[in-house]
Amino acid sequence: MAEISQYKTPFRIFAALIGWAAVFIQYVDVLMSGEHANIFAATLYYFGYFTILTNILATLALTAPFLAPTTKLHRFFEKPAVRAAIALYIFVVAAVYHTMLARLWQPKGIQLVTDISFHTIMPALYLLDWFFFAPKRPMRFGHIPYWIIFPFLYGVFTIIRGALSGVYPYPFMNITELGMAAVLINMAGFTAFYAVGGAAFIGLGRLLSKSNERDTP
């Protein structure tokens, strides 16, 4: 993969621009929709989606390498375990959307554009970046419990927020319709999925790292 490294910078610039454009456009669309009482309510609604948070993480990871190496943001997002964790999150975003959620609504106009960006284009771009350009060592299976923290905390936040407001961003987290027991079972299932997916990404990362070492003269 050594010869492809020359494309890393233009690829990341291109992907980051798409990511930030989608995040900004969707936020403005939410603010202008008139469906929320004020800016605070609209902002809380917008950032209440795991999809949005994960796309922001992915876009930050694509942007951070262009910052000064001394910055905390650069150092954090250059860590192999961090980049792999985000790859796992955005893979889950795409997989869950296309297998469970896409059939539940028919976006149009700007929403269709950002929907495709968040659930198809950005996952593909970030996973390609991780596959070809991201460092893969060191990564350990011991990282998996730490990778689960972010989606777990998101699940807890969503349950608390839903109990207070009645708003649930995803149907499989809707306690009002499913009940607490079913939602907790869903959370446990997703936690297991993240654990298995994390192990798969770590295993794949190790294979890619060894292959790259063999190809390096």
Protein Blocks (a to p, Z undefined) as FASTA:
>chain_A
ZZmmmmmmmmmmmmmmmmmmmmmmmmmmmmmnopafblmlmmmmmmmpfklmmmmmmmmm
mmmmmpcfkbmklmmmmpmklmmmmmmmmmmmmmmmmmmmmmmpccehjlmmmmmmmmmm
mmmmmmmmmmmmmcfbdcdfklmmmmmmmmmmmmmmmmmmmmmnopafbfklmmklnojk
lmmmmmmmmmmmmmmmmmmmmmmmmmmmmmmmmmpZZ
